[in-house]
Every structure is written in C-alpha cells, then in structure tokens.
Amino acid sequence: MAIELKVPVLPELIDTAKITKLYVSEGNQVAKDQILCDIETAKVLLELRAPDASHVSKIVVNEGDILEADALIMSITPDAKLNHLVAPKLKSTHQLLSNEDINAEHEFKGKGNIDVQIDALPDFVDSATIIEIYVKEGDKVVCGDKLCDVYTDKAVLEVSAPNDGIVCDFIKKLEQTVTSGETIVTLYHPEYIASELEPEPQEDNIDALLAQVLLDPALDNEPPTLVELNASSHQATCDNLEAQEDLAEVEVTDSTVIDTDLMIGWAASSY
C-alpha cells in the first residue's frame, strides 16, 4: 500500500516551503531513513526521509516548487524485501566534529554576547536532538554559516549563525536535547548590540495630561496645578471679555446721546 509523503507542519508564521533538492527518482529503491528531498523555509532546512524501505512510486513536484504545509510531494510503496538496503550518506561540505573536538581554549571563552537558539519547532514537537556539529569553539563564522543540525521525529533542522562572530561556548552538545528558545551556542562580536524596543514618545498636549490626571490613581492626591492654572486663565479671559463688553456699551450709549443733541439743535435752527 502506497504511503503519501507531504510537506510537514511548518514553523509558526511560515506559510510555504521550497523543494530545493530531490535525491531520488520514480522507480528508485530507497532504504529506511534515506533522505528523499530537502525542503527549505525562511528559517530552517528540512530533510524528508523514507519511513520504511520502499519503492518510489510517484513524484509530483520539481526542484524549485513552492508548496504549502501538507502538500503532496511523492508516494512510496514499502517493501520488506528491501530491508537490507542501507541509507547512503550524502557527501557533506562540512567537517563533522565530536564533543571532544568542539571544546577549545580561546581568548573569548565565556564572553559570548549573541545567543544562538532554535527559533521555532514544528507543531506538536517539544524538543530536538543535536545530531551534527560543524564548528568548534574559537572558530570565526559569518552570518548564515551552518553551526549544527538538530533532529526531531519530523525533520532535520539546520541551525545557522544569526550574525558574524567568534564561536565562544557550546551550551548544548551532541546527543543532547534542546527546546525552542534554549541557547545551543554563544557567539561574540565586539560591535553587536541586542535590539531593544524604544519607548514611544508621550504626546505633549493638554488632552494627554488631563487623561493622565484622571486615570493615574497615583496622582489623586497631587494638587491639580494644571487644572487651577487653566481655570484661572479661563476666568481672567472671561473677566476681560466682560469688561470690554461693558466699555463698548458705554461708548454706544454716549454716542447715541450726542447724536440726539445734534438732532435737536439742528431741528431748532431750522425754525
């Protein structure tokens, strides 16, 4: 009975994955745990492996295809007669190191200021196991260099350097388990500054200040200086306006009297 192999559950906030390399063709015989293809996301490199010794029945993707989670990649048919097959080891471009190899004395030991962690694990996976390490303490690396591989029951994840630097200390080593957000290794870079969120500037306006006075219980017992000043200023303005209105009424009244007298004088002279 054929088994459908699909894109595994992707890390959080990742919607698609790319088929970067196909290692088998239709009709090939494959061993259990043999790598069938590489699947790459923005965060990790996943290896799709055969769950049993099988025949490759059908491949429905090509290298470079962009797929969503749970999309079909290929179908294989298990065959117990193929159990003698041994998964071939792919040629590695990296030197594999043991736990003894990665330990080294160097001037930056213990001075790491960059924590290298697994950003996210696939859904329903709590931890991963470190299966390969490619650098040793004291090595210089650049951003993107492969540091180690970790294995889950769903995929092999590649852990890369997030920044240029010097490998300081391996906190986790081969065959040890690691969880999402847990530091595997530290790097050192003299100019690295961890990003911090800057507080948003407060609005310097009356509405914001009044809201602070009304909502902040710590200010309940503070003298309402701002309110009193505003009230006094408002009252002074009102008093000034009333005084101006009174003066205007006087001027209008006086003008009316003068105009009336002129009218009477003009009327008397006309007779």
Residue frames as qw, qx, qy, qz and C-alpha x, y, z in Angstrom:
[[0.000, 0.888, 0.460, 0.000, 0.00, 0.00, 0.00],
 [0.425, 0.517, -0.015, 0.743, 1.43, 3.37, -1.08],
 [0.393, -0.652, -0.365, 0.536, 2.37, 5.98, 1.51],
 [0.260, 0.856, 0.179, 0.409, 1.91, 9.65, 0.68],
 [0.564, -0.302, -0.196, 0.743, 4.77, 11.88, 1.82],
 [0.076, 0.893, 0.336, 0.288, 3.81, 15.52, 2.30],
 [0.193, 0.572, -0.282, 0.745, 5.29, 18.82, 3.40],
 [0.440, -0.341, -0.712, 0.429, 5.48, 18.59, 7.21],
 [0.223, -0.909, -0.348, 0.057, 3.91, 21.08, 9.59],
 [0.468, 0.554, -0.102, 0.681, 5.84, 24.31, 9.17],
 [0.346, -0.208, -0.466, 0.787, 7.20, 26.57, 11.93],
 [0.018, 0.787, 0.506, -0.353, 4.94, 29.32, 13.24],
 [0.134, 0.831, -0.032, -0.539, 4.41, 32.29, 10.89],
 [0.079, -0.352, 0.753, 0.550, 5.80, 30.28, 7.91],
 [0.711, 0.361, 0.221, -0.562, 3.22, 29.60, 5.18],
 [0.846, 0.501, -0.140, -0.117, 5.24, 27.97, 2.41],
 [0.618, -0.500, 0.539, 0.278, 8.34, 25.88, 1.78],
 [0.504, 0.693, -0.394, -0.332, 10.58, 25.32, -1.25],
 [0.969, 0.004, 0.210, 0.132, 11.76, 21.99, -2.68],
 [0.012, -0.875, 0.418, 0.244, 15.46, 22.74, -3.02],
 [0.129, 0.479, -0.848, -0.185, 16.81, 19.28, -3.87],
 [0.935, 0.020, 0.046, -0.350, 15.40, 15.92, -5.00],
 [0.224, -0.565, 0.792, 0.062, 17.67, 12.94, -4.31],
 [0.457, 0.092, 0.885, 0.022, 15.52, 10.18, -5.84],
 [0.355, 0.173, -0.480, -0.783, 13.54, 9.45, -9.00],
 [0.838, 0.030, 0.128, -0.529, 10.43, 7.41, -9.70],
 [0.923, 0.219, -0.313, -0.049, 11.22, 3.68, -9.58],
 [0.229, 0.566, -0.665, 0.430, 14.21, 4.07, -7.23],
 [0.765, -0.384, -0.509, 0.091, 14.64, 1.69, -4.31],
 [0.024, -0.700, 0.331, -0.632, 15.27, 3.51, -1.03],
 [0.486, -0.089, -0.770, 0.404, 16.33, 2.40, 2.43],
 [0.412, -0.791, -0.450, 0.043, 14.64, 3.31, 5.68],
 [0.373, -0.801, -0.048, 0.466, 15.64, 6.82, 6.81],
 [0.529, 0.132, 0.384, 0.745, 17.16, 7.62, 3.42],
 [0.072, 0.559, 0.099, -0.820, 16.90, 11.32, 2.52],
 [0.488, 0.535, 0.660, 0.199, 14.44, 11.79, -0.33],
 [0.269, 0.715, 0.222, 0.605, 14.50, 15.59, -0.70],
 [0.304, -0.192, -0.354, 0.864, 15.39, 18.86, 1.00],
 [0.075, -0.810, -0.511, -0.278, 12.67, 21.34, 1.94],
 [0.380, 0.003, -0.225, 0.897, 13.69, 24.90, 2.80],
 [0.127, -0.885, -0.445, -0.055, 11.81, 27.66, 4.61],
 [0.124, 0.868, -0.148, 0.458, 12.90, 31.14, 5.65],
 [0.486, -0.726, 0.384, -0.297, 14.04, 29.71, 8.99],
 [0.643, -0.349, 0.682, -0.019, 15.05, 26.06, 8.60],
 [0.443, 0.376, -0.712, -0.394, 16.16, 23.35, 6.19],
 [0.792, -0.107, 0.456, -0.393, 14.07, 20.19, 6.47],
 [0.135, 0.320, -0.888, -0.300, 15.04, 16.74, 5.19],
 [0.841, 0.029, 0.046, -0.538, 12.26, 14.41, 4.07],
 [0.067, -0.389, 0.919, 0.002, 13.25, 10.81, 4.85],
 [0.634, -0.051, -0.656, -0.406, 11.73, 7.47, 3.91],
 [0.622, -0.447, 0.379, -0.519, 9.86, 5.94, 6.86],
 [0.863, -0.086, 0.497, -0.038, 10.46, 2.41, 5.52],
 [0.265, -0.256, 0.746, 0.555, 12.47, 0.61, 2.85],
 [0.531, 0.606, 0.440, -0.398, 10.41, 1.27, -0.26],
 [0.447, 0.320, 0.541, 0.637, 9.99, 1.80, -3.97],
 [0.081, 0.396, 0.062, -0.913, 9.47, 5.39, -5.08],
 [0.415, 0.501, 0.759, 0.033, 6.10, 5.15, -6.83],
 [0.272, 0.772, 0.387, 0.425, 5.39, 8.71, -7.96],
 [0.349, -0.334, -0.155, 0.862, 6.93, 12.18, -7.57],
 [0.181, 0.805, 0.542, 0.160, 4.57, 15.12, -8.12],
 [0.146, -0.952, 0.023, 0.270, 6.98, 18.03, -7.52],
 [0.713, 0.517, -0.085, 0.466, 10.05, 19.52, -9.15],
 [0.549, -0.275, -0.214, 0.760, 13.06, 21.26, -7.65],
 [0.081, 0.091, 0.081, 0.989, 12.20, 24.89, -7.01],
 [0.349, -0.553, -0.617, -0.438, 8.48, 24.30, -6.40],
 [0.130, -0.235, 0.450, -0.852, 6.88, 26.37, -3.62],
 [0.485, -0.336, -0.779, -0.210, 4.43, 24.37, -1.52],
 [0.470, -0.558, 0.180, -0.660, 2.15, 24.88, 1.45],
 [0.286, -0.282, 0.841, -0.362, 2.08, 22.67, 4.53],
 [0.643, 0.155, 0.692, -0.289, 0.55, 19.22, 3.93],
 [0.610, 0.606, -0.261, -0.439, 1.04, 19.45, 0.15],
 [0.964, 0.030, 0.256, 0.063, 1.84, 16.11, -1.52],
 [0.064, -0.755, 0.567, 0.323, 5.47, 15.59, -2.55],
 [0.400, 0.322, -0.813, -0.274, 5.70, 11.92, -3.54],
 [0.895, -0.198, 0.113, -0.383, 4.30, 8.44, -2.93],
 [0.138, 0.477, -0.867, 0.031, 6.35, 5.41, -1.93],
 [0.896, -0.135, -0.246, -0.345, 5.44, 1.73, -1.59],
 [0.434, -0.600, 0.649, -0.175, 7.06, -0.14, 1.34],
 [0.873, 0.252, -0.399, -0.121, 8.70, -3.45, 0.51],
 [0.749, -0.586, 0.307, -0.040, 10.07, -5.76, 3.21],
 [0.915, 0.208, 0.122, 0.322, 12.40, -7.34, 0.61],
 [0.402, 0.735, -0.117, 0.533, 14.34, -4.07, 0.60],
 [0.589, -0.806, 0.003, -0.058, 15.10, -4.04, 4.33],
 [0.844, -0.149, 0.089, 0.508, 18.70, -5.00, 3.60],
 [0.403, 0.694, 0.092, 0.589, 19.30, -1.62, 1.98],
 [0.491, -0.499, -0.264, 0.664, 21.39, 0.91, 3.89],
 [0.171, 0.962, 0.200, -0.068, 20.74, 4.63, 3.52],
 [0.676, 0.344, -0.030, 0.651, 23.65, 6.24, 1.67],
 [0.350, -0.694, -0.175, 0.605, 25.47, 9.07, 3.38],
 [0.413, 0.876, 0.163, 0.188, 25.35, 12.25, 1.37],
 [0.626, 0.194, -0.137, 0.743, 28.64, 13.97, 0.79],
 [0.292, -0.880, -0.296, 0.228, 28.96, 16.74, 3.32],
 [0.419, 0.711, -0.079, 0.560, 30.66, 20.06, 2.64],
 [0.350, -0.792, 0.276, -0.417, 31.22, 20.48, 6.38],
 [0.379, 0.284, -0.816, 0.332, 33.62, 18.80, 8.76],
 [0.726, -0.526, -0.326, -0.300, 31.77, 16.78, 11.38],
 [0.111, 0.529, -0.612, 0.578, 33.11, 17.19, 14.90],
 [0.598, -0.350, -0.708, 0.138, 32.85, 15.21, 18.13],
 [0.437, -0.875, -0.191, -0.078, 32.17, 16.66, 21.58],
 [0.704, -0.446, 0.099, 0.543, 35.91, 16.49, 22.26],
 [0.502, 0.306, 0.328, 0.739, 36.68, 18.34, 19.04],
 [0.006, -0.816, -0.340, -0.468, 34.39, 21.30, 19.70],
 [0.535, -0.820, -0.098, 0.178, 35.95, 22.23, 23.06],
 [0.650, 0.364, -0.074, 0.663, 38.86, 24.64, 22.79],
 [0.382, -0.664, -0.221, 0.604, 40.56, 27.30, 24.87],
 [0.364, 0.518, 0.284, 0.720, 40.46, 30.80, 23.33],
 [0.185, 0.025, -0.282, 0.941, 40.51, 34.42, 24.44],
 [0.399, -0.205, -0.142, -0.882, 36.76, 34.98, 24.03],
 [0.451, -0.247, -0.857, 0.011, 35.61, 31.97, 26.03],
 [0.256, -0.540, -0.654, 0.463, 32.82, 32.98, 28.37],
 [0.040, -0.375, -0.022, 0.926, 32.38, 36.37, 26.66],
 [0.117, 0.362, 0.785, 0.489, 29.59, 35.47, 24.27],
 [0.183, 0.326, 0.276, -0.885, 27.06, 38.25, 23.62],
 [0.574, 0.176, -0.392, -0.697, 24.96, 36.51, 20.95],
 [0.554, -0.048, 0.780, -0.286, 22.75, 33.53, 21.88],
 [0.367, 0.180, -0.713, -0.570, 22.10, 31.04, 19.08],
 [0.483, 0.094, 0.717, -0.495, 18.77, 29.29, 19.52],
 [0.107, 0.314, 0.859, 0.390, 16.13, 27.38, 17.59],
 [0.233, -0.085, -0.051, -0.967, 13.54, 29.96, 16.62],
 [0.735, 0.012, 0.177, -0.655, 10.66, 27.51, 16.36],
 [0.220, -0.108, 0.966, 0.080, 9.97, 23.78, 16.26],
 [0.338, -0.192, -0.691, -0.610, 7.24, 22.15, 14.16],
 [0.629, -0.350, 0.071, -0.691, 3.83, 21.90, 15.79],
 [0.937, -0.266, -0.022, -0.226, 3.42, 19.15, 18.40],
 [0.796, 0.209, -0.353, 0.445, 7.22, 18.82, 18.76],
 [0.511, -0.856, -0.073, 0.033, 8.59, 19.74, 22.19],
 [0.420, -0.734, 0.448, 0.290, 12.31, 19.20, 21.69],
 [0.771, 0.587, -0.247, -0.010, 15.03, 18.28, 19.23],
 [0.838, -0.401, 0.230, 0.291, 18.33, 16.39, 19.49],
 [0.127, 0.843, -0.437, -0.286, 21.68, 17.74, 18.29],
 [0.957, 0.124, 0.254, 0.062, 23.00, 15.22, 15.75],
 [0.729, 0.340, 0.077, 0.589, 25.80, 17.08, 13.96],
 [0.239, -0.901, 0.004, 0.361, 28.14, 19.97, 14.88],
 [0.723, 0.577, 0.129, 0.357, 30.20, 21.72, 12.21],
 [0.200, 0.787, -0.263, 0.521, 32.25, 24.32, 14.11],
 [0.693, -0.289, -0.493, 0.438, 34.37, 24.40, 17.25],
 [0.318, -0.904, -0.171, 0.228, 34.88, 26.99, 19.95],
 [0.396, -0.575, 0.305, 0.648, 37.18, 29.77, 18.79],
 [0.431, 0.308, 0.639, 0.558, 36.18, 29.48, 15.12],
 [0.146, 0.351, -0.021, -0.925, 35.24, 32.62, 13.21],
 [0.297, 0.463, 0.820, 0.155, 31.85, 32.46, 11.45],
 [0.112, 0.015, -0.203, -0.973, 29.84, 34.79, 9.27],
 [0.562, 0.201, 0.361, -0.716, 26.08, 35.30, 9.24],
 [0.814, 0.324, -0.175, -0.448, 24.40, 32.24, 7.70],
 [0.280, 0.426, -0.859, 0.050, 27.21, 29.75, 8.35],
 [0.833, -0.249, -0.414, -0.270, 25.92, 26.32, 9.35],
 [0.223, -0.607, 0.615, -0.451, 26.68, 25.59, 13.01],
 [0.222, -0.089, 0.949, -0.208, 24.84, 22.34, 13.72],
 [0.501, -0.164, -0.613, -0.589, 21.89, 20.12, 12.81],
 [0.361, -0.083, 0.711, -0.598, 19.13, 19.09, 15.19],
 [0.289, -0.091, -0.869, -0.391, 16.73, 16.21, 14.65],
 [0.559, -0.020, 0.407, -0.722, 13.06, 15.86, 15.55],
 [0.508, 0.146, 0.849, -0.019, 10.76, 12.95, 14.77],
 [0.531, 0.738, 0.373, -0.185, 9.52, 15.01, 11.80],
 [0.540, 0.810, -0.055, 0.221, 12.55, 16.74, 10.29],
 [0.698, -0.185, -0.074, 0.688, 16.21, 17.67, 10.48],
 [0.028, 0.987, 0.158, 0.008, 16.63, 21.39, 11.21],
 [0.651, 0.313, -0.109, 0.683, 19.69, 23.41, 10.31],
 [0.360, -0.870, -0.184, 0.283, 20.95, 25.92, 12.89],
 [0.585, 0.519, 0.057, 0.620, 22.90, 28.81, 11.35],
 [0.383, -0.252, -0.258, 0.850, 24.82, 31.78, 12.70],
 [0.098, 0.865, 0.491, -0.036, 22.48, 34.79, 13.07],
 [0.000, -0.988, 0.142, 0.062, 25.42, 37.21, 12.98],
 [0.611, 0.542, -0.458, 0.351, 29.14, 37.41, 12.23],
 [0.522, -0.741, 0.301, -0.295, 31.26, 36.48, 15.23],
 [0.251, 0.425, -0.850, 0.184, 33.51, 34.05, 17.07],
 [0.781, -0.310, -0.501, -0.208, 32.16, 30.79, 18.50],
 [0.193, -0.640, 0.506, -0.545, 32.50, 31.17, 22.26],
 [0.277, -0.184, 0.867, -0.372, 30.84, 28.32, 24.15],
 [0.500, -0.153, -0.729, -0.441, 28.70, 25.32, 23.26],
 [0.483, -0.268, 0.457, -0.697, 26.00, 25.17, 25.93],
 [0.898, 0.100, 0.309, -0.296, 24.50, 22.06, 24.32],
 [0.073, -0.512, 0.794, 0.318, 26.49, 19.25, 22.71],
 [0.459, 0.133, -0.761, -0.438, 25.98, 16.16, 20.56],
 [0.420, -0.253, -0.871, -0.033, 23.10, 13.87, 21.52],
 [0.037, -0.303, -0.574, 0.760, 21.70, 16.44, 23.95],
 [0.096, 0.689, 0.685, 0.218, 18.14, 17.71, 23.59],
 [0.113, -0.124, -0.065, 0.984, 17.20, 21.34, 23.11],
 [0.173, 0.692, 0.684, -0.155, 13.88, 23.17, 23.17],
 [0.264, 0.731, 0.303, 0.552, 12.66, 26.21, 21.27],
 [0.187, -0.918, 0.036, -0.347, 14.25, 29.35, 22.72],
 [0.793, -0.550, 0.172, 0.197, 17.00, 27.44, 24.54],
 [0.147, 0.862, -0.454, -0.172, 20.59, 28.52, 23.81],
 [0.979, 0.153, -0.012, 0.135, 22.73, 25.99, 21.94],
 [0.705, 0.028, -0.001, 0.708, 25.90, 28.02, 21.46],
 [0.087, -0.923, -0.132, 0.351, 27.08, 31.58, 22.06],
 [0.633, 0.482, 0.126, 0.592, 28.96, 33.88, 19.69],
 [0.337, -0.697, -0.116, 0.622, 30.97, 37.02, 20.33],
 [0.442, 0.592, 0.271, 0.617, 31.08, 40.14, 18.20],
 [0.353, -0.217, -0.307, 0.857, 32.57, 43.38, 19.61],
 [0.136, -0.003, -0.125, -0.983, 30.04, 45.64, 17.89],
 [0.327, -0.390, -0.800, -0.318, 26.93, 43.55, 18.46],
 [0.209, -0.041, 0.435, -0.875, 24.17, 45.32, 20.38],
 [0.061, 0.389, 0.919, -0.024, 20.97, 43.44, 21.17],
 [0.142, -0.401, -0.361, -0.830, 17.96, 45.25, 19.77],
 [0.062, -0.373, -0.717, 0.586, 15.64, 46.77, 22.34],
 [0.042, 0.728, 0.591, 0.344, 12.24, 48.30, 21.85],
 [0.165, 0.114, -0.187, 0.962, 12.36, 52.06, 22.34],
 [0.073, 0.565, 0.681, -0.460, 9.50, 53.52, 24.38],
 [0.216, 0.666, 0.502, 0.509, 7.05, 55.51, 22.33],
 [0.147, 0.117, -0.196, 0.963, 7.29, 59.28, 22.92],
 [0.001, 0.593, 0.713, -0.374, 4.47, 60.67, 25.03],
 [0.153, 0.684, 0.419, 0.577, 2.19, 63.23, 23.47],
 [0.257, -0.227, -0.345, 0.874, 2.76, 66.65, 24.96],
 [0.210, -0.396, -0.376, -0.811, -0.77, 68.01, 24.83],
 [0.381, -0.263, 0.388, -0.797, -3.47, 69.02, 27.28],
 [0.859, -0.070, -0.216, -0.459, -5.71, 66.05, 26.46],
 [0.759, 0.138, -0.599, 0.217, -2.94, 63.58, 27.29],
 [0.148, 0.267, -0.586, 0.751, -2.05, 65.40, 30.51],
 [0.578, -0.210, 0.175, -0.769, -5.65, 65.58, 31.62],
 [0.889, -0.001, -0.390, -0.240, -6.10, 61.89, 30.83],
 [0.547, 0.208, -0.666, 0.462, -3.06, 61.12, 32.97],
 [0.172, -0.253, 0.463, -0.832, -4.50, 63.14, 35.86],
 [0.737, -0.111, 0.005, -0.667, -7.88, 61.43, 35.58],
 [0.919, 0.081, -0.352, -0.159, -6.65, 57.86, 35.10],
 [0.536, 0.305, -0.637, 0.462, -3.49, 57.65, 37.23],
 [0.640, -0.671, -0.368, -0.071, -4.50, 56.80, 40.82],
 [0.668, -0.188, -0.224, 0.685, -1.07, 57.90, 41.99],
 [0.167, 0.258, 0.076, 0.949, -1.98, 61.45, 41.09],
 [0.331, -0.691, -0.606, -0.214, -5.23, 61.54, 43.11],
 [0.494, -0.738, -0.276, 0.367, -3.56, 63.38, 45.99],
 [0.472, 0.009, 0.162, 0.866, -1.46, 65.70, 43.83],
 [0.126, 0.637, 0.247, -0.719, -2.53, 69.36, 43.71],
 [0.576, 0.576, 0.538, 0.218, -4.34, 69.98, 40.41],
 [0.253, -0.542, 0.140, 0.789, -1.91, 72.70, 39.40],
 [0.143, 0.069, 0.659, 0.735, -2.62, 72.36, 35.70],
 [0.078, -0.642, -0.734, -0.204, -6.37, 72.48, 36.19],
 [0.238, -0.785, -0.325, 0.472, -6.18, 75.50, 38.53],
 [0.236, -0.382, 0.317, 0.835, -3.93, 77.40, 36.18],
 [0.052, 0.267, 0.731, 0.626, -6.21, 76.69, 33.27],
 [0.154, -0.735, -0.659, 0.038, -9.27, 77.65, 35.32],
 [0.248, -0.699, -0.120, 0.660, -7.67, 80.93, 36.42],
 [0.185, -0.175, 0.508, 0.823, -6.58, 81.72, 32.91],
 [0.015, -0.466, -0.780, -0.417, -10.05, 80.96, 31.63],
 [0.198, -0.790, -0.515, 0.267, -11.69, 83.13, 34.31],
 [0.251, -0.548, 0.106, 0.791, -9.30, 86.01, 33.61],
 [0.114, 0.084, 0.657, 0.741, -10.13, 85.79, 29.94],
 [0.110, -0.648, -0.732, -0.179, -13.86, 85.83, 30.69],
 [0.252, -0.757, -0.302, 0.521, -13.49, 88.84, 33.04],
 [0.228, -0.338, 0.338, 0.848, -11.54, 90.69, 30.39],
 [0.029, 0.319, 0.740, 0.591, -14.19, 89.99, 27.77],
 [0.180, -0.751, -0.629, 0.086, -16.98, 91.19, 30.09],
 [0.264, -0.644, -0.068, 0.715, -15.04, 94.40, 30.80],
 [0.147, -0.098, 0.535, 0.826, -14.65, 95.03, 27.08],
 [0.059, -0.533, -0.769, -0.347, -18.36, 94.44, 26.51],
 [0.226, -0.777, -0.443, 0.386, -19.27, 96.97, 29.28],
 [0.232, -0.480, 0.194, 0.824, -16.95, 99.56, 27.74],
 [0.086, 0.172, 0.700, 0.687, -18.49, 99.03, 24.34],
 [0.117, -0.700, -0.702, -0.056, -21.99, 99.59, 25.78],
 [0.237, -0.729, -0.189, 0.614, -20.89, 102.88, 27.38],
 [0.189, -0.257, 0.442, 0.839, -19.38, 104.07, 24.12],
 [0.003, 0.403, 0.771, 0.493, -22.53, 103.20, 22.20],
 [0.188, -0.768, -0.577, 0.206, -24.76, 104.98, 24.79],
 [0.237, -0.624, 0.013, 0.745, -22.64, 108.17, 24.77],
 [0.148, -0.034, 0.604, 0.782, -22.62, 108.26, 21.04],
 [0.046, -0.586, -0.767, -0.257, -26.41, 107.97, 20.97],
 [0.202, -0.788, -0.377, 0.444, -26.86, 110.95, 23.38],
 [0.212, -0.457, 0.272, 0.820, -24.55, 113.17, 21.34],
 [0.080, 0.189, 0.737, 0.644, -26.30, 112.27, 18.16],
 [0.100, -0.711, -0.696, 0.004, -29.68, 113.09, 19.74],
 [0.209, -0.729, -0.150, 0.634, -28.50, 116.53, 20.93],
 [0.174, -0.217, 0.506, 0.817, -27.21, 117.29, 17.48],
 [0.015, 0.441, 0.799, 0.409, -30.54, 116.37, 16.05],
 [0.150, -0.798, -0.518, 0.270, -32.40, 118.68, 18.49],
 [0.219, -0.602, 0.117, 0.759, -30.01, 121.56, 17.75],
 [0.133, 0.011, 0.676, 0.725, -30.43, 121.06, 14.02],
 [0.035, -0.615, -0.766, -0.181, -34.21, 120.94, 14.37],
 [0.177, -0.792, -0.332, 0.481, -34.33, 124.24, 16.42],
 [0.200, -0.448, 0.317, 0.812, -32.14, 126.13, 13.94],
 [0.148, 0.245, 0.775, 0.563, -34.35, 125.09, 11.10],
 [0.060, -0.799, -0.598, -0.002, -37.26, 127.09, 12.57]]
